């Protein structure tokens, strides 16, 4: 194998290891919705879990499941 081939192999291996090391974030890494009223203008007329899902998507580009969002909201309360 050439030097370029080994370099490419190492880069791919490192990228895979970095991708595997990312797990679910802690509740404090999500937008804090604890002080908001559900179904009010401040929560964009959504439940707190729905608002958390939407804000997380806007900020991080990932959609949380409703169950995960409900768990995070409960932890923030």
C-alpha distances in whole Angstrom, upper triangle without the diagonal:
4,7,8,6,7,10,11,10,12,15,15,16,18,20,21,22,24,26,26,28,31,34,37,39,42,46,46,43,45,48,51,54,56,59,59,61,60,61,62,61,59,57,57,59,57,56,55,52,51,52,49,47,48,47,44,43,44,42,39,38,39,41,43,44,48,48,46,48,51,49,48,52,54,52,53,56
4,5,5,6,9,10,11,12,14,15,17,19,20,21,23,25,26,27,29,31,35,38,39,43,46,46,43,45,48,51,53,56,58,58,61,60,61,62,61,59,57,57,59,57,57,55,52,52,52,49,47,47,47,44,42,43,42,39,38,39,42,43,45,49,49,46,48,51,50,49,52,54,52,53,57
4,5,5,6,9,10,11,12,14,15,17,18,20,21,23,24,26,27,30,33,36,37,41,44,44,41,43,45,49,51,54,56,56,59,58,59,60,59,57,55,55,58,55,55,53,51,50,50,47,45,46,45,42,41,42,40,37,37,37,40,42,44,48,48,45,47,50,49,47,51,52,50,51,55
4,6,5,6,9,10,11,12,14,15,17,18,20,21,23,25,26,28,31,35,36,39,42,42,39,41,43,46,49,52,54,54,57,56,57,58,56,54,52,52,55,52,53,51,48,48,48,45,43,43,42,39,38,39,37,34,34,35,38,39,42,45,46,43,45,48,47,45,48,51,49,49,53
4,5,5,6,9,10,11,12,14,15,17,18,20,21,23,25,27,30,33,35,38,41,42,38,40,43,46,49,51,54,54,56,55,56,57,56,54,52,52,54,52,52,50,47,47,47,44,42,42,42,39,37,38,37,34,33,34,36,38,40,44,44,41,43,47,45,44,47,49,47,48,52
4,5,5,6,9,10,10,12,14,15,16,18,20,21,23,25,28,32,33,36,40,40,37,39,42,45,48,50,53,53,55,54,55,57,56,54,51,52,54,51,51,49,46,46,46,43,41,42,42,38,37,38,37,33,33,33,36,38,39,43,43,40,42,46,44,43,46,48,46,47,50
4,5,5,6,9,10,11,12,14,15,17,18,20,21,24,27,30,31,34,38,38,34,36,39,42,45,48,50,50,53,52,53,54,53,51,49,49,52,49,49,47,44,44,44,41,39,40,39,36,35,36,34,31,31,31,34,36,38,42,42,39,41,44,43,41,44,46,44,45,48
4,5,5,6,9,10,11,12,14,15,17,19,20,22,25,29,30,33,36,37,33,35,38,41,44,46,49,49,51,50,51,52,51,49,47,47,49,47,47,45,42,42,42,39,37,37,37,34,32,33,32,29,28,29,32,33,35,39,39,37,38,42,41,39,43,45,43,43,47
4,5,5,6,9,10,11,12,14,15,17,19,21,24,27,29,32,36,36,33,35,38,41,43,46,48,49,51,50,51,52,51,49,47,47,49,47,46,45,42,42,42,39,37,38,37,34,33,34,33,29,29,29,32,33,35,38,38,36,38,41,39,38,42,44,42,43,46
4,5,5,6,9,10,11,12,14,15,17,19,22,26,27,30,34,34,31,33,36,39,42,44,47,47,50,49,50,51,50,48,46,46,49,46,46,44,41,41,41,38,36,37,36,33,32,33,31,28,28,28,31,32,34,38,38,35,37,40,38,37,40,42,40,41,44
4,5,5,6,9,10,11,12,14,16,17,21,24,25,28,32,32,29,30,33,36,39,42,44,44,47,46,47,48,47,45,43,43,46,43,43,41,38,38,38,35,33,34,33,30,29,30,28,25,25,25,28,30,32,36,36,33,34,38,36,35,38,40,38,39,42
4,5,5,6,9,10,11,12,14,16,19,23,24,28,31,31,28,30,33,36,38,41,43,43,46,45,46,47,46,44,42,42,44,41,41,39,37,36,37,34,32,32,32,29,27,29,27,24,23,23,26,28,30,33,33,31,33,36,35,33,37,39,37,38,41
4,5,5,6,9,10,11,12,15,18,22,23,26,30,30,27,29,33,36,38,40,43,43,46,45,46,47,47,45,42,43,45,42,41,39,37,37,37,34,32,33,33,29,28,30,28,25,25,24,27,28,29,33,33,30,32,35,34,33,36,38,36,37,40
4,5,5,6,9,10,11,13,17,20,21,24,27,28,25,27,30,33,36,38,41,41,44,43,44,46,45,42,40,41,43,40,40,38,35,35,35,32,30,32,31,27,27,28,26,23,23,23,26,27,29,32,32,29,31,34,32,31,34,36,34,35,38
4,5,5,6,9,10,11,15,18,19,23,26,26,23,25,28,31,33,36,39,39,41,40,41,43,42,40,37,38,40,37,37,35,32,32,32,29,27,28,28,24,23,25,23,20,20,19,23,24,26,29,30,27,28,32,30,29,32,34,32,33,37
4,5,5,6,9,11,14,17,19,22,25,26,23,25,28,31,33,36,39,39,41,40,41,43,42,40,37,38,40,37,36,34,31,32,32,29,27,28,28,24,24,26,24,20,20,19,22,23,24,28,28,25,27,30,29,28,31,33,31,32,36
4,5,5,6,9,12,16,17,20,24,25,22,24,27,30,33,35,38,38,41,40,41,43,42,40,37,38,40,37,36,34,31,32,32,29,27,29,28,24,24,26,24,21,21,20,23,23,25,28,28,25,27,30,28,27,30,32,30,31,35
4,5,5,7,11,14,15,18,21,22,19,21,24,27,30,32,35,35,38,37,39,40,39,37,34,35,38,35,34,32,29,30,30,26,25,26,25,21,22,23,21,17,18,18,21,21,23,27,26,23,25,28,26,25,28,30,28,28,32
4,5,6,9,12,14,17,20,21,18,20,23,26,28,31,33,34,36,35,36,38,37,35,32,33,35,32,32,30,27,27,27,24,22,24,23,19,19,21,19,16,16,15,17,18,20,24,23,21,22,26,24,23,26,28,26,27,31
4,6,8,11,14,17,20,21,19,20,24,26,29,31,34,34,36,35,37,38,39,36,33,34,36,33,32,30,27,27,28,25,23,25,25,21,21,23,21,18,18,16,18,18,20,23,23,20,22,25,23,22,26,27,25,27,30
4,6,10,11,14,18,19,16,19,22,25,27,29,32,33,35,34,36,38,38,35,32,34,36,33,31,29,26,27,27,24,23,25,24,20,21,23,21,17,18,17,19,18,20,23,23,19,22,24,22,21,25,26,23,25,28
4,7,8,12,15,16,13,15,19,21,24,26,29,29,32,31,33,34,34,31,29,30,32,29,28,25,23,24,24,20,19,21,20,16,17,19,17,14,15,13,15,15,17,20,20,16,18,21,19,18,21,23,21,22,25
4,6,9,12,14,12,14,17,19,22,23,27,27,29,28,30,32,32,30,27,29,30,27,25,23,20,21,22,18,17,20,19,15,16,19,17,14,15,13,14,13,14,17,16,13,15,18,16,15,19,20,18,19,23
4,7,9,11,10,11,14,16,18,20,23,24,26,25,27,28,29,26,24,25,27,23,22,19,16,18,18,15,14,17,16,13,14,17,15,12,14,11,12,10,12,14,13,10,12,14,12,11,15,16,14,16,19
4,6,8,6,8,12,13,16,17,21,21,24,23,26,27,27,24,22,24,26,23,21,18,16,18,17,14,13,16,15,11,14,16,13,11,13,11,13,11,13,15,15,11,12,14,12,10,13,15,13,14,17
4,5,6,7,11,12,14,15,18,20,22,22,25,26,27,24,21,24,25,22,21,17,15,18,17,14,14,17,16,13,16,18,15,14,16,14,15,13,15,16,15,11,12,14,11,8,12,13,10,11,14
4,5,6,8,8,11,11,15,16,19,18,21,23,23,20,18,21,22,19,17,14,12,15,15,11,12,15,13,11,15,17,14,14,16,15,15,12,14,14,13,10,9,11,9,5,8,10,7,7,11
4,5,8,7,11,11,14,16,19,19,22,23,23,20,18,21,23,21,19,15,15,17,16,12,14,16,14,12,16,17,14,14,17,16,17,15,17,17,17,13,12,14,12,9,10,12,9,8,12
4,7,9,12,13,16,17,20,20,23,23,23,20,18,21,23,20,19,16,15,17,15,11,13,15,12,10,13,14,11,10,14,13,14,13,16,17,17,13,12,15,14,10,12,14,12,11,15
4,6,9,11,14,14,17,17,19,20,20,17,15,17,19,17,16,12,11,13,11,8,9,11,8,6,10,11,9,9,12,11,12,10,13,14,15,11,10,12,12,8,10,13,11,10,13
4,6,9,11,11,14,15,17,17,17,13,12,14,16,15,14,11,11,12,9,7,9,10,7,7,10,10,9,10,13,13,13,12,15,15,16,13,11,13,13,10,10,13,12,10,13
4,6,8,9,12,13,16,16,16,13,11,14,16,15,13,10,11,13,10,8,11,12,10,10,14,14,12,14,17,16,16,14,17,16,17,14,11,13,13,9,8,11,10,7,9
4,6,5,8,9,12,12,13,10,8,12,13,11,10,7,9,10,8,7,11,12,10,11,14,15,14,16,18,17,16,15,16,15,16,14,11,11,12,9,7,10,10,7,8
4,6,8,10,13,13,15,12,11,15,15,14,12,8,10,13,11,10,14,15,13,15,18,18,18,19,21,20,19,17,18,17,17,15,12,12,12,10,7,9,9,6,5
4,7,10,13,12,13,10,10,14,15,14,13,10,13,15,12,12,16,17,15,17,20,19,19,21,23,23,22,20,21,19,20,19,16,15,16,14,11,12,13,9,8
4,6,9,8,9,7,6,10,11,11,10,8,11,12,10,11,14,14,13,15,18,18,18,20,22,22,20,19,20,18,19,18,15,14,16,14,11,13,14,11,10
4,7,6,8,7,7,10,9,9,8,8,11,12,11,12,15,15,15,18,20,20,20,23,24,23,21,20,21,18,19,19,16,15,17,16,12,14,16,13,12
4,5,9,8,6,9,7,6,5,5,9,9,9,11,13,14,14,16,18,19,20,22,23,22,19,18,18,15,17,17,14,13,16,15,11,13,16,14,13
4,7,8,6,7,4,5,5,8,11,10,9,12,14,14,15,18,19,19,21,23,23,22,20,19,19,16,18,19,16,15,18,18,14,17,19,17,16
4,5,5,6,5,7,9,10,13,12,11,14,16,15,15,18,20,19,21,24,24,24,22,21,22,19,21,22,18,18,21,19,16,18,21,18,17
4,5,5,5,8,11,12,15,13,11,14,16,14,14,18,19,18,19,22,23,23,22,22,23,21,23,23,19,20,23,21,18,21,23,20,19
4,6,7,9,11,10,13,13,10,12,15,13,12,16,17,16,17,20,21,22,20,20,22,20,22,21,18,18,21,18,16,18,20,17,17
4,5,6,7,7,10,9,6,9,11,10,10,13,15,14,15,18,19,19,17,17,18,16,18,18,14,15,18,16,13,16,18,15,15
4,5,9,10,12,10,7,11,12,10,10,14,14,14,16,18,19,19,17,18,19,17,20,20,16,17,20,18,16,19,21,19,19
4,7,9,12,9,8,12,13,12,13,16,17,17,19,21,21,21,19,18,19,16,19,20,16,16,20,19,16,19,21,19,19
4,6,8,6,6,9,10,9,11,14,15,15,17,19,19,18,15,15,15,13,15,16,13,13,16,16,13,16,18,17,17
4,5,5,6,8,10,11,12,14,15,16,18,20,20,18,15,14,14,11,13,14,10,10,13,13,10,13,15,14,14
4,5,5,6,9,10,10,12,14,15,16,17,18,17,14,13,13,10,12,12,8,8,11,10,7,10,12,11,11
4,5,5,6,9,10,10,12,14,15,16,16,14,12,9,9,7,9,9,5,5,9,8,6,9,12,11,12
4,5,5,6,9,10,11,12,14,15,15,13,10,9,10,7,10,11,7,9,12,11,10,13,15,14,15
4,5,5,6,8,10,11,12,14,14,13,11,11,12,10,13,13,9,11,13,12,10,14,15,13,15
4,5,5,6,8,10,10,11,12,11,10,8,10,10,12,10,7,9,11,9,8,12,12,11,13
4,6,5,6,9,10,10,10,8,6,6,8,8,10,9,6,9,12,10,10,14,15,14,16
4,5,5,6,9,10,9,9,7,9,11,11,14,13,10,13,15,13,13,17,18,16,18
4,5,5,6,8,9,10,9,10,13,13,16,14,11,14,16,13,13,16,17,15,17
4,5,5,6,7,7,7,8,11,12,14,12,10,13,14,11,12,16,16,14,17
4,6,5,4,5,5,8,11,13,15,13,12,15,17,15,15,19,19,18,21
4,6,6,8,9,12,15,16,19,17,14,18,19,17,17,21,21,19,22
4,6,8,10,12,16,17,19,17,15,18,19,16,17,20,20,18,21
4,6,9,10,14,16,18,15,14,18,18,15,17,20,20,19,22
4,7,10,13,16,18,16,15,18,19,17,19,22,22,21,24
4,6,10,13,14,12,12,16,16,15,17,20,19,19,22
4,7,9,11,10,9,13,14,13,15,18,18,18,21
4,6,8,6,6,10,11,10,12,14,15,16,18
4,5,5,6,9,10,11,12,14,15,17,19
4,5,5,6,9,10,10,12,14,15,16
4,5,5,6,9,10,11,12,14,16
4,5,5,6,9,10,11,12,14
4,5,5,6,9,10,11,12
4,5,5,6,9,10,11
4,5,5,6,9,10
4,5,5,6,9
4,5,5,6
4,5,5
4,6
4
